[in-house]
Amino acid sequence: MSALSQAQKSKAQTFLTEATATLSKSTWFASSTSRKNEDAAELYTKAANAYKVGGWHDDAGDAYVKAAELYKVEKSLGEASKCLSDAGTCYKKGGVNISRAVECWSDAVTLLCDAGRLNMAAKLSKEIAEALENNLDGDNGGGNANESVAAAIQSYQQAADLFEMENAKSQASGCLAKIAELSSAALDPPDLLKAAELYESLGRGCLESNLLKYNAKSHFLNGVMCHLANGDAIGASQAYTRFDNLDYTFGESREGKFASQLIETVENFDAEGFATACFEYDRISKLDPWKTSMLVKVKRGISEEGGMDGGDEEGDFDLT
C-alpha cells in the first residue's frame, strides 16, 4: 500500500470522526439540526473524496451513501442524488459491488425524477444498463446472467422513456436498439418477435428524418433477420414487403438484396445458397457479432428442416 493511499485513508478517517462528533451534538431548534446535518454530510463527502483519491473505492462509496442519507433528510435532492451517483461509481470501480452500485444509481434516478431533472435521470439509467450489460461476462451463467440481461433491458427501457420525455429522440433510439439486441441475442430464451418489432419501429423512425433515413435499411435488415431466426419465413417475407413499400430504396440496397436472398434460401432450404449470400455480404459489409448470432440461428433452422448437420455452436458458422 502506497504512502499516498495510507495518508488519504487517515485523512478520510479524521473526517468521519468529525462527522460523527457533529451529529452527536445536541440542538434545540430545527434550524440548528438542519445545519448540523448539512455540516456532517459535507464531512462525509470530504471523507469519501479522500478515500477515492487513495483508491479505497468501497469505503468511498459507503461515505457517499452516508452523506446522501443526510441530504435526503434535509430534502436536498440534488446533493443527495449526486452523492448516490458518486457512490455507485466508486462501488463499480471497486470491482466487487456492481449490485450495490446499481442500487445507488437507481436511488439517484428516483431522486432526479422527483426533482424534475429527467435528462440526467435518463443518462444515469443508461449508465445502469451499460454496467449491467458489461457485467454479463462476470455472471456465472444460468439464471443470474439472465436476470442481469432482463435488468439491463428494463434500465434501457427506462432511459428510452425518459429521453423521449425530454424529446431526445436519438438517445432514445439508441437505447431501444440495445433492447432489441439484448432481447434477441442475450436473453434466454430470446424474444425475437419483440426485437423484430423494435427494429421495424426504429427503421420507421429513421425515415422521418432526412439525417437518419439512410440508417433505416440496417434496422429493416435486422428485423427480417429476427423473423428468420425465429423460424418464421412468412413473417420475414411480409416484413420485407412492408419495408420495401416504406422505403423505395430498400429493395435495391445492399441490405435489401441480402434480406431478399436470405428469405429465398430459407424458403428453399438452400443451405449452400444461404452460405454464399452470407459470404458475399460479409466481403463488403463485415458481419458484426449480433448478425452472426442471428445467422447461426437461421442456418440451424435450414439444416434441421433439410436434414443436414449444421452444427450447434456459433463457432461452427462458416461463411464459406
Steps between C-alpha positions, in 0.01 A plus 500: 500500500649836396570784741250718311229239539561468874510877542167540322346224710617674818356830377169333417477341844558840660208644301282204604583560866410867462174408327404266783583767758295756310194276493528427873464869592178596677280757331185681612372650178408352163733740323789384714423135428488574130834678518648208692384248239635707215838543672522127565403421141777729378750321724385160371547630146852616583573159647367333185718720280807414707425129482449530124833675446670229704340221297271377781197483273261297715570718805444808283166359388393438861586859594312644204193296599511642854520851357206426269285377789549830684433707189175305448395585855551866416314465166812596306415270212769634267779442751361161601475377141856617428636315803311184404625524144857542624451208740391278212805597298728417793338161559534423130870589505544279803417211267302286744189705578324542164164418663563766764598744227176433313302544821656841565455614141136387501435702816666797333277462193192510723620819669585663167153419366343643815702816443393521136851446365394244244794532262746420777277215616494361145879511470540326834243234407701432185817476710329242721403297193853516360650390832263203517571409139877526543479282808333212317834325446556514874182306575526129543242428232154356552238702678736765632613602152144499370385716791776747417391509136138562603612774740711664228204494261280659766755777563543568128120525472487745790774706337318495165175615662676784684688610187169504311351727767792737441452474121847345467391261226848396387601392850168322546548311174846391609354349817223324307761352264682358802172348625450333162858369502480359853150358453606308191856393580551499879164417655426131555269413340532787252204723425555524125152628423545795736839573342350488150228745601756735654722495191199574280402790726857633495510478122171686466633767736812545288292561188343801672837677510708607200814454708415147615303355208802310366519308829155354442634228268720354772210485746273342239761234420530424872124467522492247215782304661310483830195352327719243324685412820160450658422238234242719328585538133146618425528776760839596356356520147208711617735730690721534190197607295405761761853637510521516121174696492621737772843561346511478121882474513502197731453230236799615295726565797766256618295437814180445305659260253658303783167480682331376183770235444469378859124463471528315167766256623308428819176437310686259269705338781805596295787479749764550231329807359457635852874464571587664167270796569658548842851476359432754226341745742783458750758581231366854471325564832665306782246303698499613863463255793125564530431424132721192522304372800173549311634328190610205710139459615374529142758250370408256773135520393589432136719205598235347725224533239729374226627205702857631499751525783545872542674503838374647821753764594565846361858397443373243247366776277707513181433776249664292231 
